[in-house]
Each structure stands twice: as C-alpha cells, then as structure tokens.
Amino acid sequence: MTAPAPVIRIIVADDHQVVRTGFAALLDTQPDFAVVGTACDGAEAVRMGRDLRPDVALMDVRMPGTDGIEATRQLTGSGRDGPRVLILTTFDLDEYVYDALCAGASGFLLKDVTAERLFDAVRVVAAGEALLAPTVTRRLISEFARLRPNAGAPLAAGLAALTPRETQVLRLVAEGLSNPEIAARLVVTEETVKTHVSRVLSKLGLRDRTQAVVTAYESGLVVPRSAGPV
C-alpha cells in the first residue's frame, strides 16, 4: 500500500487581501497542501515563518514596511531549515525579483499563473528543487547581473574551491540545463551529475540551483548577455 504524500505547509504573503485570500483558497483545494497562515506584509510573513515552520512561503515582492526581499532574506538566511520562498510578481523582468532571488528565493511566479502551474511550482520547491524556468529566470538573472555587476571578486574566490568538473557542471546549470541534459552533454550518469551539483551547493554554501545560477553570473563564470526575445 502506497503511503500518502506528506502535506506541504504553506504561508501566503501579499498586501492585497483579495490576492492572498484567492491564492490561499486555490492552494487549499489540493489534498497535499495546507495553508497554515496568510500575511499582509513581510514582517508578519517572517513571524509566521518562524512560528509556524511552513515548507513554502508564497511571497509578494512589493509590500509596505518589510518588503518581500527583506522577508526572504530573513527567512532563508538562518540556514536550510527555513521555508522555500516563491516570489509573486506582476511582470517577469523585474529588478525586485532579481534582488529577491539574490536574497535566497528559490524561484518566482507571475500573479496570472495558472492553477496547475502554481501547484507544480509549490511541489517542486517543497521537494528541495529550484523553480528554474530557463527562458525566464535565466534571462532575468542574466540581464540584471549585466546591468548591476557586483561582488564579483569574493564570489570568484569562492569558486576556487570547486574542481574543474564541478565548475563545468555549475556553468551548465547556469545555462539552464537539467540534470539529464548535463549528463548527456558530459557523457556521465545522471547520478554523477546530482553528486556534482550537491557538492557545488555545499562548497559554495548555496540552498539550491537558483542560487547557483545567481552565483555563476555574479562571479563572472558565465558572462551575462543582454536580454532579448525568449
């Protein structure tokens, strides 16, 4: 007999009541989801994150007072025990979203996301993966890393701890390749790729693949290109 899937505990933070209520109601239609709280700003989201220990926080990026960027930084900065953060935004090429990804968010969703896409995204990040849509997230990171180069030297120094093969894998992750695609490119097993990715994250102190992509661009390992048509 197959054991039931563990329930994913979720909080929703948005300063617009209709939006947060709507997302909460939608998420609650899934048998493996439990919305344990809703927050009207980042400060309340941080309190809920620490008190209720959710698995995923659905976070609006622009809120009064403590915004979604600072809330993300506080929730993810205490190590790997904090919730995975999914940023909600109204348009994809958004500097605030880039800042939130740098602060520790695992990915982002547009507010007009379909229900199935929302459900899939929550399950992906709850499982410890990054929500990395190559045509959107990578374009966003590339564009803002190009426009606002920063912290390159310290990040580049951290890359020195990686082996040549780990560096190669990090570069391919930053290009948006999945583990099976990297395995095919390098002619190795998918399990070997997973091991390399895990070691890269561990050596660089990163939570997930999205953080690896940010690091690869900001360190100069991958040269950002101007954002064009996707």
C-alpha positions as CSV (number, residue, x, y, z in Angstrom):
1,M,0.0,0.0,0.0
2,T,1.4,3.4,-1.1
3,A,1.9,5.9,1.8
4,P,0.1,9.2,1.3
5,A,2.2,12.1,0.2
6,P,3.3,14.3,3.1
7,V,1.3,17.5,3.5
8,I,3.1,20.7,2.3
9,R,2.6,23.5,4.8
10,I,2.3,26.9,3.1
11,I,2.0,30.6,4.0
12,V,0.9,33.3,1.6
13,A,2.1,36.9,2.0
14,D,0.6,39.7,0.0
15,D,-0.6,43.2,1.0
16,H,-3.7,42.8,-1.1
17,Q,-6.4,40.9,0.7
18,V,-8.1,39.6,-2.4
19,V,-4.9,38.3,-3.8
20,R,-3.7,36.4,-0.7
21,T,-7.2,35.1,0.0
22,G,-7.5,33.9,-3.6
23,F,-4.2,32.1,-3.6
24,A,-4.8,30.6,-0.2
25,A,-8.2,29.3,-1.3
26,L,-6.8,27.9,-4.5
27,L,-3.9,26.1,-2.7
28,D,-6.3,24.6,-0.2
29,T,-8.1,22.7,-3.0
30,Q,-5.1,20.3,-3.1
31,P,-5.2,17.4,-0.7
32,D,-1.4,17.5,-0.2
33,F,-1.4,21.3,0.7
34,A,-2.3,23.0,3.9
35,V,-2.3,26.8,4.0
36,V,-1.3,27.4,7.7
37,G,-1.3,31.2,7.5
38,T,-1.6,34.4,5.5
39,A,0.3,37.6,6.0
40,C,-0.3,41.2,4.9
41,D,3.4,42.2,4.9
42,G,6.9,40.9,5.1
43,A,7.2,41.3,8.9
44,E,4.2,39.2,9.5
45,A,5.4,36.6,7.0
46,V,8.7,36.4,8.9
47,R,6.9,35.9,12.2
48,M,4.7,33.2,10.7
49,G,7.7,31.5,9.0
50,R,9.4,31.2,12.4
51,D,6.4,30.3,14.4
52,L,4.5,28.0,12.0
53,R,7.5,26.5,10.2
54,P,5.9,26.2,6.8
55,D,7.6,24.3,4.0
56,V,6.9,27.0,1.4
57,A,6.3,30.8,1.6
58,L,4.4,32.4,-1.4
59,M,5.7,35.9,-1.1
60,D,4.7,39.2,-2.8
61,V,7.8,41.2,-3.6
62,R,6.4,44.7,-3.1
63,M,4.8,45.3,0.2
64,P,4.8,48.2,2.6
65,G,7.2,48.2,5.6
66,T,9.2,45.0,5.4
67,D,9.0,44.0,1.7
68,G,9.3,40.6,0.2
69,I,13.1,40.9,-0.4
70,E,13.9,41.6,3.2
71,A,11.4,39.0,4.4
72,T,13.0,36.4,2.1
73,R,16.5,37.3,3.3
74,Q,15.4,36.8,7.0
75,L,13.6,33.6,6.3
76,T,16.3,31.9,4.2
77,G,19.3,33.4,6.0
78,S,19.2,31.1,9.0
79,G,20.3,28.1,7.0
80,R,18.5,25.3,5.2
81,D,15.7,24.9,7.8
82,G,13.7,27.9,6.7
83,P,10.9,27.7,4.2
84,R,11.5,27.7,0.4
85,V,10.3,31.1,-0.9
86,L,8.4,31.5,-4.2
87,I,8.2,35.2,-5.2
88,L,4.9,36.5,-6.7
89,T,5.2,39.3,-9.2
90,T,3.1,41.0,-11.9
91,F,5.8,41.0,-14.6
92,D,8.9,38.9,-15.1
93,L,11.8,41.3,-15.9
94,D,11.7,43.0,-12.5
95,E,14.7,44.2,-10.6
96,Y,12.9,43.5,-7.3
97,V,12.5,39.8,-8.3
98,Y,16.3,39.7,-9.1
99,D,17.0,41.1,-5.7
100,A,14.7,38.5,-4.1
101,L,16.5,35.7,-5.9
102,C,19.8,37.0,-4.7
103,A,18.3,37.1,-1.2
104,G,17.5,33.4,-1.2
105,A,14.2,32.9,-3.1
106,S,14.0,29.6,-4.9
107,G,12.1,31.0,-7.9
108,F,9.2,33.2,-8.9
109,L,5.8,33.1,-10.4
110,L,3.7,35.6,-12.3
111,K,0.5,36.5,-10.5
112,D,-1.5,35.4,-13.5
113,V,-0.1,31.9,-13.2
114,T,-2.4,29.0,-14.0
115,A,-3.6,26.8,-11.1
116,E,-1.7,23.8,-12.4
117,R,1.5,25.7,-12.8
118,L,1.1,27.1,-9.2
119,F,0.5,23.6,-7.8
120,D,3.5,22.2,-9.7
121,A,5.8,25.1,-8.5
122,V,4.9,24.6,-4.9
123,R,5.6,20.9,-5.1
124,V,8.9,21.4,-6.9
125,V,10.3,23.8,-4.3
126,A,8.9,21.9,-1.4
127,A,10.9,18.9,-2.7
128,G,14.1,20.9,-2.4
129,E,14.4,21.7,-6.1
130,A,14.7,25.2,-7.6
131,L,11.9,26.6,-9.8
132,L,14.2,27.4,-12.7
133,A,12.5,28.2,-16.0
134,P,15.4,28.6,-18.4
135,T,13.6,31.1,-20.6
136,V,12.5,33.4,-17.8
137,T,14.6,33.0,-14.6
138,R,17.9,32.8,-16.5
139,R,17.0,35.8,-18.7
140,L,16.2,37.8,-15.6
141,I,19.4,36.9,-13.8
142,S,21.5,37.5,-16.9
143,E,20.0,40.9,-17.5
144,F,20.3,42.3,-14.1
145,A,23.8,40.8,-13.4
146,R,24.8,42.6,-16.6
147,L,23.4,45.9,-15.6
148,R,24.5,45.8,-12.0
149,P,27.8,43.9,-11.7
150,N,28.7,43.4,-8.0
151,A,30.6,41.3,-5.5
152,G,32.4,39.5,-8.4
153,A,35.8,39.2,-6.7
154,P,34.5,37.5,-3.5
155,L,32.3,35.1,-5.4
156,A,35.0,34.3,-7.9
157,A,37.3,33.5,-5.0
158,G,34.8,31.0,-3.7
159,L,34.7,29.2,-7.0
160,A,38.4,28.3,-6.5
161,A,37.2,25.6,-4.1
162,L,35.5,23.7,-7.0
163,T,37.1,21.1,-9.1
164,P,37.3,21.6,-12.9
165,R,34.4,19.2,-13.4
166,E,32.3,20.9,-10.7
167,T,33.0,24.3,-12.3
168,Q,31.9,22.8,-15.7
169,V,28.7,21.5,-14.1
170,L,28.0,24.9,-12.5
171,R,28.4,26.6,-15.8
172,L,25.9,24.2,-17.4
173,V,23.4,24.7,-14.6
174,A,23.7,28.4,-15.2
175,E,22.9,27.8,-18.9
176,G,19.6,26.3,-17.8
177,L,20.4,22.6,-18.4
178,S,18.6,20.0,-16.4
179,N,20.5,17.1,-14.8
180,P,19.6,14.7,-17.6
181,E,20.8,17.3,-20.2
182,I,24.0,17.8,-18.3
183,A,24.6,14.1,-18.1
184,A,24.1,13.7,-21.9
185,R,26.4,16.7,-22.5
186,L,29.2,15.3,-20.3
187,V,28.5,11.6,-21.1
188,V,28.1,10.6,-17.5
189,T,25.2,9.2,-15.4
190,E,22.5,11.4,-14.0
191,E,23.5,10.3,-10.5
192,T,27.0,11.6,-11.1
193,V,25.6,15.0,-12.1
194,K,23.5,15.0,-9.0
195,T,26.6,14.4,-6.9
196,H,28.5,17.2,-8.6
197,V,25.6,19.6,-8.1
198,S,25.3,18.7,-4.5
199,R,29.0,19.3,-3.9
200,V,28.8,22.6,-5.7
201,L,26.0,23.8,-3.5
202,S,27.7,22.5,-0.4
203,K,31.1,24.1,-1.2
204,L,29.5,27.5,-2.0
205,G,27.0,27.4,0.8
206,L,24.0,27.7,-1.5
207,R,20.5,26.5,-1.0
208,D,19.5,25.4,-4.5
209,R,20.1,25.7,-8.2
210,T,18.6,29.2,-8.5
211,Q,21.3,30.4,-6.1
212,A,23.9,28.6,-8.1
213,V,22.8,30.4,-11.3
214,V,22.9,33.8,-9.5
215,T,26.4,33.0,-8.3
216,A,27.6,31.9,-11.7
217,Y,26.5,35.1,-13.3
218,E,27.6,37.5,-10.5
219,S,31.1,35.8,-10.2
220,G,31.7,36.2,-13.9
221,L,31.9,32.5,-14.5
222,V,29.1,32.9,-17.0
223,V,29.1,36.2,-19.0
224,P,25.6,37.8,-19.0
225,R,24.0,38.6,-22.3
226,S,21.6,41.4,-22.9
227,A,18.0,40.1,-22.5
228,G,16.4,39.6,-25.9
229,P,13.3,37.7,-27.2
230,V,12.7,34.4,-25.5
